[in-house]
Amino acid sequence: MNTTEPLHIEYREGAPISVEAAIQLYKNSTLGERRPVDRPDIFEGMLKNANLTISAWHEDRLIGISRSLTDFTYVAYLADLAVDSEYQKRGIGKQLVQETQNRLGAACMIVLLAAPKANDYYSKLGFEHNPRAWMLKK
């Protein structure tokens, strides 16, 4: 796909997303390497239990997602930001973050854990690096 070709991208809050479409999107982005794309049951829970999901659509194709867990006033954990590799470098990820921010309170911060391949991307969006993240895996 030509990255200079203008596209009409529609951003939707809370739109129904099938597990199959979500898995395909994650596979088509670098995030698929770090998510359980072989476990539709987990993906179903990921979609169902996030309390702020913004999706990007080109016609009827899911091409991007911002999936967050938030209290809407103090903090939003941006669990996933994925854009189909065919649609990257068009500002879709940046717009998904902006759409997420638009739905949060004025003082609400966004935190995330960056995938290794996306680590340099977030500083371009204004995120500050914080080395004090911790994970406890089950």
VMD Tcl script that builds the backbone (N, CA, C; Angstrom):
set m [mol new atoms 414]
animate dup $m
set s [atomselect $m all]
$s set {name element resname resid chain x y z} {
  {N N MET 1 A 0.852 -1.191 0.000}
  {CA C MET 1 A 0.000 0.000 0.000}
  {C C MET 1 A 0.885 1.238 0.000}
  {N N ASN 2 A 0.501 2.206 -0.766}
  {CA C ASN 2 A 1.227 3.468 -0.868}
  {C C ASN 2 A 0.985 4.296 0.403}
  {N N THR 3 A 2.051 4.625 1.141}
  {CA C THR 3 A 1.886 5.356 2.410}
  {C C THR 3 A 1.578 6.830 2.212}
  {N N THR 4 A 1.655 7.325 0.990}
  {CA C THR 4 A 1.309 8.722 0.755}
  {C C THR 4 A -0.142 8.866 0.293}
  {N N GLU 5 A -0.747 7.765 -0.054}
  {CA C GLU 5 A -2.145 7.778 -0.502}
  {C C GLU 5 A -3.067 8.141 0.657}
  {N N PRO 6 A -3.920 9.170 0.498}
  {CA C PRO 6 A -4.819 9.547 1.592}
  {C C PRO 6 A -5.894 8.477 1.804}
  {N N LEU 7 A -6.164 8.188 3.059}
  {CA C LEU 7 A -7.174 7.194 3.413}
  {C C LEU 7 A -8.184 7.822 4.353}
  {N N HIS 8 A -9.396 7.339 4.294}
  {CA C HIS 8 A -10.382 7.741 5.294}
  {C C HIS 8 A -10.345 6.683 6.398}
  {N N ILE 9 A -9.841 7.079 7.552}
  {CA C ILE 9 A -9.767 6.186 8.701}
  {C C ILE 9 A -10.818 6.644 9.696}
  {N N GLU 10 A -11.624 5.710 10.177}
  {CA C GLU 10 A -12.647 6.017 11.171}
  {C C GLU 10 A -12.193 5.470 12.522}
  {N N TYR 11 A -12.262 6.316 13.550}
  {CA C TYR 11 A -11.889 5.932 14.907}
  {C C TYR 11 A -13.172 5.744 15.702}
  {N N ARG 12 A -13.286 4.587 16.370}
  {CA C ARG 12 A -14.503 4.259 17.093}
  {C C ARG 12 A -14.182 3.873 18.540}
  {N N GLU 13 A -14.982 4.373 19.450}
  {CA C GLU 13 A -14.853 3.990 20.863}
  {C C GLU 13 A -15.822 2.857 21.155}
  {N N GLY 14 A -15.313 1.791 21.751}
  {CA C GLY 14 A -16.156 0.688 22.197}
  {C C GLY 14 A -16.850 -0.076 21.090}
  {N N ALA 15 A -16.343 0.001 19.881}
  {CA C ALA 15 A -16.967 -0.725 18.764}
  {C C ALA 15 A -16.821 -2.228 18.974}
  {N N PRO 16 A -17.819 -2.991 18.572}
  {CA C PRO 16 A -17.677 -4.451 18.663}
  {C C PRO 16 A -16.538 -4.920 17.761}
  {N N ILE 17 A -15.659 -5.734 18.337}
  {CA C ILE 17 A -14.514 -6.273 17.603}
  {C C ILE 17 A -14.531 -7.781 17.803}
  {N N SER 18 A -14.534 -8.519 16.722}
  {CA C SER 18 A -14.512 -9.972 16.850}
  {C C SER 18 A -13.120 -10.418 17.301}
  {N N VAL 19 A -13.091 -11.530 18.000}
  {CA C VAL 19 A -11.818 -12.098 18.450}
  {C C VAL 19 A -10.934 -12.384 17.239}
  {N N GLU 20 A -11.536 -12.892 16.180}
  {CA C GLU 20 A -10.774 -13.232 14.972}
  {C C GLU 20 A -10.138 -11.990 14.351}
  {N N ALA 21 A -10.906 -10.892 14.261}
  {CA C ALA 21 A -10.366 -9.650 13.687}
  {C C ALA 21 A -9.244 -9.095 14.555}
  {N N ALA 22 A -9.406 -9.164 15.873}
  {CA C ALA 22 A -8.365 -8.672 16.781}
  {C C ALA 22 A -7.090 -9.489 16.634}
  {N N ILE 23 A -7.228 -10.794 16.624}
  {CA C ILE 23 A -6.044 -11.655 16.483}
  {C C ILE 23 A -5.341 -11.375 15.162}
  {N N GLN 24 A -6.101 -11.209 14.090}
  {CA C GLN 24 A -5.492 -10.923 12.794}
  {C C GLN 24 A -4.741 -9.593 12.826}
  {N N LEU 25 A -5.335 -8.583 13.463}
  {CA C LEU 25 A -4.654 -7.290 13.596}
  {C C LEU 25 A -3.340 -7.448 14.350}
  {N N TYR 26 A -3.363 -8.136 15.474}
  {CA C TYR 26 A -2.147 -8.303 16.267}
  {C C TYR 26 A -1.093 -9.073 15.479}
  {N N LYS 27 A -1.514 -10.074 14.720}
  {CA C LYS 27 A -0.565 -10.814 13.882}
  {C C LYS 27 A 0.033 -9.916 12.813}
  {N N ASN 28 A -0.762 -8.971 12.302}
  {CA C ASN 28 A -0.308 -8.071 11.249}
  {C C ASN 28 A 0.501 -6.893 11.787}
  {N N SER 29 A 0.689 -6.839 13.093}
  {CA C SER 29 A 1.506 -5.792 13.708}
  {C C SER 29 A 2.631 -6.465 14.481}
  {N N THR 30 A 3.583 -5.692 14.936}
  {CA C THR 30 A 4.683 -6.284 15.708}
  {C C THR 30 A 4.215 -6.792 17.069}
  {N N LEU 31 A 3.039 -6.352 17.529}
  {CA C LEU 31 A 2.564 -6.770 18.851}
  {C C LEU 31 A 2.154 -8.241 18.891}
  {N N GLY 32 A 1.864 -8.821 17.755}
  {CA C GLY 32 A 1.487 -10.227 17.700}
  {C C GLY 32 A 2.549 -11.161 18.238}
  {N N GLU 33 A 3.799 -10.729 18.186}
  {CA C GLU 33 A 4.911 -11.539 18.713}
  {C C GLU 33 A 4.865 -11.623 20.233}
  {N N ARG 34 A 4.170 -10.673 20.889}
  {CA C ARG 34 A 4.198 -10.573 22.342}
  {C C ARG 34 A 2.836 -10.778 22.993}
  {N N ARG 35 A 1.868 -11.235 22.224}
  {CA C ARG 35 A 0.527 -11.476 22.750}
  {C C ARG 35 A 0.107 -12.899 22.410}
  {N N PRO 36 A -0.809 -13.467 23.180}
  {CA C PRO 36 A -1.202 -14.875 22.992}
  {C C PRO 36 A -2.154 -15.071 21.804}
  {N N VAL 37 A -1.638 -14.851 20.584}
  {CA C VAL 37 A -2.479 -14.943 19.391}
  {C C VAL 37 A -2.988 -16.359 19.138}
  {N N ASP 38 A -2.426 -17.328 19.832}
  {CA C ASP 38 A -2.887 -18.710 19.707}
  {C C ASP 38 A -3.945 -19.067 20.759}
  {N N ARG 39 A -4.395 -18.074 21.520}
  {CA C ARG 39 A -5.371 -18.307 22.589}
  {C C ARG 39 A -6.581 -17.382 22.432}
  {N N PRO 40 A -7.546 -17.758 21.580}
  {CA C PRO 40 A -8.734 -16.924 21.395}
  {C C PRO 40 A -9.492 -16.674 22.699}
  {N N ASP 41 A -9.432 -17.611 23.641}
  {CA C ASP 41 A -10.123 -17.428 24.917}
  {C C ASP 41 A -9.531 -16.249 25.697}
  {N N ILE 42 A -8.223 -16.096 25.658}
  {CA C ILE 42 A -7.575 -14.970 26.326}
  {C C ILE 42 A -7.899 -13.678 25.589}
  {N N PHE 43 A -7.861 -13.704 24.258}
  {CA C PHE 43 A -8.189 -12.502 23.487}
  {C C PHE 43 A -9.612 -12.047 23.756}
  {N N GLU 44 A -10.509 -12.987 23.909}
  {CA C GLU 44 A -11.898 -12.626 24.218}
  {C C GLU 44 A -11.956 -11.843 25.526}
  {N N GLY 45 A -11.249 -12.307 26.540}
  {CA C GLY 45 A -11.194 -11.595 27.820}
  {C C GLY 45 A -10.505 -10.249 27.705}
  {N N MET 46 A -9.460 -10.177 26.893}
  {CA C MET 46 A -8.754 -8.904 26.700}
  {C C MET 46 A -9.697 -7.853 26.122}
  {N N LEU 47 A -10.485 -8.241 25.148}
  {CA C LEU 47 A -11.418 -7.307 24.514}
  {C C LEU 47 A -12.585 -6.969 25.438}
  {N N LYS 48 A -13.102 -7.965 26.102}
  {CA C LYS 48 A -14.291 -7.788 26.948}
  {C C LYS 48 A -14.005 -6.949 28.189}
  {N N ASN 49 A -12.820 -7.094 28.759}
  {CA C ASN 49 A -12.548 -6.489 30.061}
  {C C ASN 49 A -11.770 -5.183 30.033}
  {N N ALA 50 A -11.281 -4.772 28.889}
  {CA C ALA 50 A -10.672 -3.437 28.796}
  {C C ALA 50 A -11.802 -2.425 28.934}
  {N N ASN 51 A -11.581 -1.348 29.669}
  {CA C ASN 51 A -12.691 -0.401 29.845}
  {C C ASN 51 A -12.567 0.851 28.979}
  {N N LEU 52 A -11.552 0.902 28.111}
  {CA C LEU 52 A -11.485 1.960 27.100}
  {C C LEU 52 A -10.767 1.380 25.886}
  {N N THR 53 A -11.533 1.152 24.848}
  {CA C THR 53 A -10.974 0.610 23.614}
  {C C THR 53 A -11.333 1.543 22.461}
  {N N ILE 54 A -10.309 2.000 21.768}
  {CA C ILE 54 A -10.486 2.810 20.573}
  {C C ILE 54 A -9.952 1.972 19.415}
  {N N SER 55 A -10.735 1.873 18.368}
  {CA C SER 55 A -10.299 1.100 17.211}
  {C C SER 55 A -10.253 1.994 15.980}
  {N N ALA 56 A -9.372 1.632 15.053}
  {CA C ALA 56 A -9.227 2.349 13.785}
  {C C ALA 56 A -9.667 1.419 12.669}
  {N N TRP 57 A -10.476 1.964 11.773}
  {CA C TRP 57 A -11.069 1.162 10.698}
  {C C TRP 57 A -10.831 1.825 9.354}
  {N N HIS 58 A -10.435 1.030 8.386}
  {CA C HIS 58 A -10.400 1.463 6.987}
  {C C HIS 58 A -11.486 0.642 6.293}
  {N N GLU 59 A -12.556 1.338 5.945}
  {CA C GLU 59 A -13.763 0.687 5.445}
  {C C GLU 59 A -14.230 -0.296 6.510}
  {N N ASP 60 A -14.292 -1.592 6.228}
  {CA C ASP 60 A -14.757 -2.541 7.250}
  {C C ASP 60 A -13.606 -3.354 7.847}
  {N N ARG 61 A -12.378 -2.908 7.615}
  {CA C ARG 61 A -11.196 -3.624 8.103}
  {C C ARG 61 A -10.642 -2.971 9.358}
  {N N LEU 62 A -10.474 -3.764 10.414}
  {CA C LEU 62 A -9.834 -3.303 11.642}
  {C C LEU 62 A -8.346 -3.156 11.363}
  {N N ILE 63 A -7.817 -1.928 11.511}
  {CA C ILE 63 A -6.405 -1.691 11.193}
  {C C ILE 63 A -5.607 -1.168 12.380}
  {N N GLY 64 A -6.284 -0.875 13.498}
  {CA C GLY 64 A -5.565 -0.377 14.662}
  {C C GLY 64 A -6.411 -0.468 15.910}
  {N N ILE 65 A -5.729 -0.521 17.058}
  {CA C ILE 65 A -6.438 -0.589 18.339}
  {C C ILE 65 A -5.601 0.051 19.433}
  {N N SER 66 A -6.286 0.738 20.324}
  {CA C SER 66 A -5.728 1.229 21.575}
  {C C SER 66 A -6.609 0.625 22.662}
  {N N ARG 67 A -6.024 -0.266 23.474}
  {CA C ARG 67 A -6.795 -0.983 24.489}
  {C C ARG 67 A -6.247 -0.621 25.857}
  {N N SER 68 A -7.117 0.010 26.696}
  {CA C SER 68 A -6.656 0.542 27.982}
  {C C SER 68 A -7.504 0.050 29.146}
  {N N LEU 69 A -6.884 0.083 30.313}
  {CA C LEU 69 A -7.538 -0.142 31.596}
  {C C LEU 69 A -7.348 1.151 32.375}
  {N N THR 70 A -8.444 1.761 32.829}
  {CA C THR 70 A -8.311 3.096 33.407}
  {C C THR 70 A -9.374 3.411 34.446}
  {N N ASP 71 A -9.050 4.377 35.320}
  {CA C ASP 71 A -10.038 4.958 36.234}
  {C C ASP 71 A -10.533 6.294 35.686}
  {N N PHE 72 A -10.009 6.724 34.545}
  {CA C PHE 72 A -10.394 7.934 33.821}
  {C C PHE 72 A -10.006 9.250 34.506}
  {N N THR 73 A -9.444 9.214 35.694}
  {CA C THR 73 A -9.104 10.457 36.385}
  {C C THR 73 A -7.622 10.566 36.742}
  {N N TYR 74 A -7.013 9.475 37.157}
  {CA C TYR 74 A -5.618 9.526 37.573}
  {C C TYR 74 A -4.689 8.829 36.580}
  {N N VAL 75 A -5.046 7.594 36.184}
  {CA C VAL 75 A -4.138 6.831 35.342}
  {C C VAL 75 A -4.902 5.948 34.362}
  {N N ALA 76 A -4.317 5.808 33.199}
  {CA C ALA 76 A -4.781 4.856 32.193}
  {C C ALA 76 A -3.582 4.002 31.820}
  {N N TYR 77 A -3.742 2.697 31.939}
  {CA C TYR 77 A -2.695 1.783 31.508}
  {C C TYR 77 A -3.006 1.396 30.067}
  {N N LEU 78 A -2.189 1.849 29.147}
  {CA C LEU 78 A -2.348 1.528 27.739}
  {C C LEU 78 A -1.750 0.145 27.524}
  {N N ALA 79 A -2.606 -0.857 27.593}
  {CA C ALA 79 A -2.150 -2.239 27.518}
  {C C ALA 79 A -1.671 -2.604 26.126}
  {N N ASP 80 A -2.360 -2.104 25.100}
  {CA C ASP 80 A -2.003 -2.441 23.727}
  {C C ASP 80 A -2.205 -1.246 22.806}
  {N N LEU 81 A -1.238 -1.016 21.966}
  {CA C LEU 81 A -1.363 -0.087 20.855}
  {C C LEU 81 A -0.820 -0.834 19.650}
  {N N ALA 82 A -1.709 -1.178 18.732}
  {CA C ALA 82 A -1.308 -1.970 17.570}
  {C C ALA 82 A -1.875 -1.347 16.304}
  {N N VAL 83 A -1.043 -1.288 15.278}
  {CA C VAL 83 A -1.471 -0.825 13.961}
  {C C VAL 83 A -0.958 -1.838 12.941}
  {N N ASP 84 A -1.840 -2.262 12.068}
  {CA C ASP 84 A -1.493 -3.184 10.993}
  {C C ASP 84 A -0.270 -2.630 10.257}
  {N N SER 85 A 0.740 -3.468 10.039}
  {CA C SER 85 A 1.987 -3.003 9.426}
  {C C SER 85 A 1.755 -2.395 8.042}
  {N N GLU 86 A 0.710 -2.813 7.356}
  {CA C GLU 86 A 0.379 -2.257 6.043}
  {C C GLU 86 A -0.077 -0.791 6.137}
  {N N TYR 87 A -0.500 -0.381 7.338}
  {CA C TYR 87 A -1.033 0.968 7.542}
  {C C TYR 87 A -0.149 1.841 8.432}
  {N N GLN 88 A 1.014 1.344 8.813}
  {CA C GLN 88 A 1.897 2.109 9.686}
  {C C GLN 88 A 2.519 3.290 8.954}
  {N N LYS 89 A 3.028 4.222 9.728}
  {CA C LYS 89 A 3.669 5.454 9.228}
  {C C LYS 89 A 2.665 6.390 8.556}
  {N N ARG 90 A 1.429 6.367 9.039}
  {CA C ARG 90 A 0.372 7.247 8.546}
  {C C ARG 90 A -0.242 8.059 9.690}
  {N N GLY 91 A 0.337 7.956 10.899}
  {CA C GLY 91 A -0.179 8.705 12.038}
  {C C GLY 91 A -1.329 8.034 12.755}
  {N N ILE 92 A -1.614 6.782 12.430}
  {CA C ILE 92 A -2.756 6.083 13.033}
  {C C ILE 92 A -2.489 5.788 14.506}
  {N N GLY 93 A -1.303 5.326 14.849}
  {CA C GLY 93 A -0.968 5.070 16.246}
  {C C GLY 93 A -1.038 6.350 17.066}
  {N N LYS 94 A -0.485 7.417 16.518}
  {CA C LYS 94 A -0.525 8.711 17.196}
  {C C LYS 94 A -1.973 9.158 17.420}
  {N N GLN 95 A -2.818 8.972 16.423}
  {CA C GLN 95 A -4.219 9.373 16.555}
  {C C GLN 95 A -4.956 8.481 17.551}
  {N N LEU 96 A -4.628 7.201 17.603}
  {CA C LEU 96 A -5.242 6.309 18.597}
  {C C LEU 96 A -4.904 6.766 20.015}
  {N N VAL 97 A -3.658 7.175 20.233}
  {CA C VAL 97 A -3.263 7.703 21.545}
  {C C VAL 97 A -4.025 8.992 21.828}
  {N N GLN 98 A -4.140 9.869 20.836}
  {CA C GLN 98 A -4.863 11.129 21.017}
  {C C GLN 98 A -6.342 10.877 21.323}
  {N N GLU 99 A -6.946 9.943 20.610}
  {CA C GLU 99 A -8.352 9.598 20.857}
  {C C GLU 99 A -8.527 9.050 22.276}
  {N N THR 100 A -7.553 8.286 22.729}
  {CA C THR 100 A -7.588 7.762 24.102}
  {C C THR 100 A -7.504 8.925 25.085}
  {N N GLN 101 A -6.530 9.823 24.887}
  {CA C GLN 101 A -6.380 10.983 25.772}
  {C C GLN 101 A -7.645 11.829 25.803}
  {N N ASN 102 A -8.292 11.995 24.670}
  {CA C ASN 102 A -9.501 12.817 24.593}
  {C C ASN 102 A -10.621 12.308 25.484}
  {N N ARG 103 A -10.583 11.050 25.835}
  {CA C ARG 103 A -11.643 10.453 26.646}
  {C C ARG 103 A -11.279 10.365 28.127}
  {N N LEU 104 A -10.088 10.818 28.469}
  {CA C LEU 104 A -9.597 10.780 29.847}
  {C C LEU 104 A -9.717 12.159 30.484}
  {N N GLY 105 A -9.755 12.179 31.804}
  {CA C GLY 105 A -9.782 13.449 32.521}
  {C C GLY 105 A -8.530 14.263 32.250}
  {N N ALA 106 A -8.623 15.552 32.490}
  {CA C ALA 106 A -7.539 16.484 32.169}
  {C C ALA 106 A -6.222 16.136 32.866}
  {N N ALA 107 A -6.294 15.560 34.063}
  {CA C ALA 107 A -5.080 15.245 34.820}
  {C C ALA 107 A -4.683 13.772 34.707}
  {N N CYS 108 A -5.378 13.013 33.893}
  {CA C CYS 108 A -5.130 11.573 33.790}
  {C C CYS 108 A -3.907 11.299 32.917}
  {N N MET 109 A -2.964 10.523 33.465}
  {CA C MET 109 A -1.767 10.171 32.708}
  {C C MET 109 A -1.944 8.800 32.064}
  {N N ILE 110 A -1.182 8.572 31.005}
  {CA C ILE 110 A -1.160 7.274 30.337}
  {C C ILE 110 A 0.187 6.633 30.624}
  {N N VAL 111 A 0.164 5.386 31.056}
  {CA C VAL 111 A 1.393 4.617 31.263}
  {C C VAL 111 A 1.321 3.371 30.394}
  {N N LEU 112 A 2.493 2.857 30.029}
  {CA C LEU 112 A 2.535 1.653 29.199}
  {C C LEU 112 A 3.866 0.962 29.347}
  {N N LEU 113 A 3.898 -0.288 28.932}
  {CA C LEU 113 A 5.138 -1.033 28.778}
  {C C LEU 113 A 5.347 -1.168 27.277}
  {N N ALA 114 A 6.456 -0.674 26.767}
  {CA C ALA 114 A 6.700 -0.695 25.324}
  {C C ALA 114 A 7.238 -2.052 24.886}
  {N N ALA 115 A 6.720 -2.534 23.772}
  {CA C ALA 115 A 7.312 -3.701 23.129}
  {C C ALA 115 A 8.689 -3.286 22.624}
  {N N PRO 116 A 9.660 -4.201 22.642}
  {CA C PRO 116 A 11.017 -3.827 22.237}
  {C C PRO 116 A 11.086 -3.129 20.875}
  {N N LYS 117 A 10.340 -3.590 19.898}
  {CA C LYS 117 A 10.398 -2.986 18.564}
  {C C LYS 117 A 9.744 -1.611 18.519}
  {N N ALA 118 A 8.949 -1.274 19.528}
  {CA C ALA 118 A 8.257 0.018 19.546}
  {C C ALA 118 A 8.857 0.982 20.570}
  {N N ASN 119 A 9.923 0.592 21.225}
  {CA C ASN 119 A 10.471 1.380 22.326}
  {C C ASN 119 A 10.802 2.818 21.936}
  {N N ASP 120 A 11.372 3.020 20.768}
  {CA C ASP 120 A 11.758 4.371 20.345}
  {C C ASP 120 A 10.574 5.203 19.861}
  {N N TYR 121 A 9.472 4.566 19.557}
  {CA C TYR 121 A 8.290 5.238 19.015}
  {C C TYR 121 A 7.644 6.197 20.014}
  {N N TYR 122 A 7.550 5.788 21.267}
  {CA C TYR 122 A 6.753 6.530 22.243}
  {C C TYR 122 A 7.322 7.892 22.605}
  {N N SER 123 A 8.619 8.049 22.574}
  {CA C SER 123 A 9.193 9.370 22.858}
  {C C SER 123 A 8.765 10.381 21.789}
  {N N LYS 124 A 8.537 9.916 20.577}
  {CA C LYS 124 A 8.075 10.802 19.495}
  {C C LYS 124 A 6.659 11.313 19.750}
  {N N LEU 125 A 5.912 10.605 20.598}
  {CA C LEU 125 A 4.543 11.004 20.930}
  {C C LEU 125 A 4.488 11.830 22.211}
  {N N GLY 126 A 5.657 12.074 22.830}
  {CA C GLY 126 A 5.698 12.887 24.038}
  {C C GLY 126 A 5.760 12.095 25.336}
  {N N PHE 127 A 5.830 10.769 25.259}
  {CA C PHE 127 A 5.944 9.956 26.467}
  {C C PHE 127 A 7.333 10.123 27.066}
  {N N GLU 128 A 7.407 10.101 28.399}
  {CA C GLU 128 A 8.677 10.121 29.118}
  {C C GLU 128 A 9.055 8.693 29.481}
  {N N HIS 129 A 10.341 8.365 29.332}
  {CA C HIS 129 A 10.809 7.041 29.721}
  {C C HIS 129 A 10.894 6.944 31.239}
  {N N ASN 130 A 10.443 5.835 31.787}
  {CA C ASN 130 A 10.507 5.600 33.221}
  {C C ASN 130 A 11.062 4.192 33.445}
  {N N PRO 131 A 12.245 4.061 34.024}
  {CA C PRO 131 A 12.877 2.740 34.174}
  {C C PRO 131 A 12.349 1.929 35.368}
  {N N ARG 132 A 11.352 2.410 36.066}
  {CA C ARG 132 A 10.916 1.737 37.282}
  {C C ARG 132 A 9.677 0.869 37.107}
  {N N ALA 133 A 9.507 0.261 35.967}
  {CA C ALA 133 A 8.372 -0.641 35.750}
  {C C ALA 133 A 8.741 -2.037 36.278}
  {N N TRP 134 A 7.749 -2.713 36.824}
  {CA C TRP 134 A 7.931 -4.050 37.374}
  {C C TRP 134 A 6.801 -4.944 36.878}
  {N N MET 135 A 7.093 -6.224 36.708}
  {CA C MET 135 A 6.081 -7.179 36.281}
  {C C MET 135 A 6.154 -8.404 37.194}
  {N N LEU 136 A 5.002 -8.976 37.505}
  {CA C LEU 136 A 4.911 -10.222 38.256}
  {C C LEU 136 A 4.070 -11.160 37.413}
  {N N LYS 137 A 4.722 -12.127 36.792}
  {CA C LYS 137 A 4.013 -13.055 35.914}
  {C C LYS 137 A 3.526 -14.257 36.700}
  {N N LYS 138 A 2.390 -14.766 36.293}
  {CA C LYS 138 A 1.824 -15.947 36.943}
  {C C LYS 138 A 2.400 -17.204 36.351}
}
mol reanalyze $m
mol bondsrecalc $m
mol representation Tube
mol addrep $m
